[in-house]
Amino acid sequence: MDDDKLLTSSEDSKYTLEYIFGIFCLLLLLPTAILAFGEYIDIIDYFEYGGDTTDIISWILYTATIFSILLISGLKFTGNIKSNTVRVGSGIFIILLSIINLISRISDFDEEMKNIGFDESWLEFLYWSSNHETLELVFLGIIIGFFILKR
């Protein structure tokens, strides 16, 4: 009898922890929106100095990726994604968006290497923390997409 209470208590705390994590993900949408808006303003200001529409397209892609990850994760952990179809579709959406993000980042790196005259290997370019951390975040997005797919 006591084992049943312990099992129920353990499951309740697991669901409570997941719910709190989901709320945290949803709350992170506000500071993310503020930062994204600041980036957008910087991109618009950069148009005076040679920026182009690819900067806005990249910004939209990167912003959509983090917003999607936070929103879908928050909804999943709070229990608001009940349908298997929606859950699977959401996971696939995050994975595909993250893969497109990865391709865009690699293209950005290639362009940056040419612009600064970097003649070393890709591996040496990835040693720079700003570069490898960016790719790590993209891979985390793909991993999160697979976790969303999982029940």
Legacy VTK file of the C-alpha trace (Angstrom):
# vtk DataFile Version 3.0
C-alpha trace
ASCII
DATASET POLYDATA
POINTS 151 float
0.000 0.000 0.000
2.818 2.426 0.860
4.554 1.504 -2.410
1.501 2.670 -4.357
1.564 6.045 -2.573
5.292 6.406 -3.247
4.846 5.550 -6.931
1.983 8.011 -7.299
3.937 10.733 -5.475
6.963 10.156 -7.724
4.839 10.387 -10.876
3.077 13.517 -9.608
6.386 15.253 -8.918
7.632 14.237 -12.368
4.595 15.795 -14.012
4.852 18.879 -11.803
8.525 19.314 -12.749
7.669 18.924 -16.444
4.873 21.485 -16.084
7.209 23.973 -14.373
9.778 23.450 -17.135
7.072 24.034 -19.746
5.980 27.272 -18.073
9.637 28.348 -17.948
9.971 27.735 -21.706
6.852 29.786 -22.359
8.085 32.601 -20.105
11.373 32.701 -22.013
9.414 33.766 -25.103
9.147 37.341 -23.774
12.885 38.058 -23.319
13.538 36.215 -26.581
11.090 38.522 -28.367
12.768 41.576 -26.853
16.218 40.406 -27.949
14.924 39.466 -31.402
13.404 42.918 -31.823
16.751 44.485 -30.859
18.505 42.341 -33.466
15.930 43.406 -36.035
16.568 47.089 -35.289
20.327 46.498 -35.683
19.764 44.776 -39.031
17.612 47.642 -40.284
20.275 50.143 -39.165
22.908 48.053 -40.948
21.147 48.660 -44.289
22.819 52.081 -44.357
26.218 50.369 -44.356
25.697 47.624 -46.915
23.272 45.179 -45.361
20.873 43.332 -47.633
17.714 41.237 -47.528
19.638 38.034 -46.812
20.358 39.492 -43.367
16.613 39.777 -42.711
15.936 36.296 -44.085
18.629 34.854 -41.799
17.189 36.792 -38.850
13.703 35.433 -39.574
15.067 31.876 -39.790
17.114 32.118 -36.595
14.309 33.832 -34.673
11.680 31.364 -35.921
13.884 28.470 -34.843
14.313 29.606 -31.229
10.686 30.755 -30.950
9.457 27.407 -32.277
11.663 25.438 -29.919
10.529 27.433 -26.881
6.844 27.507 -27.823
6.520 23.853 -28.808
8.603 22.666 -25.846
6.508 24.780 -23.499
3.265 23.468 -24.933
4.504 19.872 -24.839
5.700 19.984 -21.241
2.568 21.742 -19.984
0.469 19.022 -21.590
-1.170 21.243 -24.182
-0.096 19.068 -27.115
-2.424 16.123 -26.760
-2.689 14.834 -30.321
-0.023 12.472 -31.647
-0.337 14.098 -35.053
0.377 17.557 -33.652
3.253 16.232 -31.527
4.885 14.422 -34.453
4.294 17.363 -36.789
5.785 19.757 -34.240
8.873 17.590 -33.761
9.425 17.245 -37.489
8.911 21.003 -37.918
11.609 21.772 -35.322
14.002 19.249 -36.873
13.513 20.609 -40.400
13.778 24.226 -39.261
16.976 23.401 -37.360
18.458 21.632 -40.400
17.693 24.665 -42.581
19.252 26.780 -39.820
22.358 24.557 -39.920
22.703 24.946 -43.684
22.299 28.708 -43.353
24.912 28.887 -40.589
27.419 26.889 -42.633
26.814 29.216 -45.569
27.325 32.219 -43.265
30.574 30.707 -41.993
31.811 30.143 -45.532
31.035 33.750 -46.442
32.653 35.035 -43.249
35.807 33.008 -43.914
36.072 34.575 -47.374
35.369 38.100 -46.090
38.083 38.011 -43.430
40.555 36.162 -45.640
40.712 33.085 -43.418
42.881 30.577 -45.278
43.038 27.908 -42.590
40.885 24.784 -42.429
37.227 24.656 -41.388
38.281 22.874 -38.208
40.478 25.787 -37.165
37.643 28.194 -37.968
35.324 26.160 -35.738
37.767 26.494 -32.817
36.505 30.044 -32.398
33.893 29.845 -29.675
31.373 32.037 -31.489
31.381 29.567 -34.374
31.253 26.196 -32.662
28.747 27.407 -30.065
26.413 28.445 -32.874
26.575 24.978 -34.396
26.111 23.354 -30.986
22.879 25.311 -30.525
21.633 24.207 -33.942
22.351 20.566 -33.089
20.552 21.005 -29.776
17.526 22.205 -31.750
17.607 18.996 -33.785
17.912 16.916 -30.599
15.000 18.774 -28.994
12.930 18.062 -32.112
13.592 14.343 -31.649
12.602 14.588 -27.970
9.340 16.228 -29.017
8.728 13.276 -31.352
9.186 10.878 -28.445
6.148 10.267 -26.268
LINES 1 152
151 0 1 2 3 4 5 6 7 8 9 10 11 12 13 14 15 16 17 18 19 20 21 22 23 24 25 26 27 28 29 30 31 32 33 34 35 36 37 38 39 40 41 42 43 44 45 46 47 48 49 50 51 52 53 54 55 56 57 58 59 60 61 62 63 64 65 66 67 68 69 70 71 72 73 74 75 76 77 78 79 80 81 82 83 84 85 86 87 88 89 90 91 92 93 94 95 96 97 98 99 100 101 102 103 104 105 106 107 108 109 110 111 112 113 114 115 116 117 118 119 120 121 122 123 124 125 126 127 128 129 130 131 132 133 134 135 136 137 138 139 140 141 142 143 144 145 146 147 148 149 150
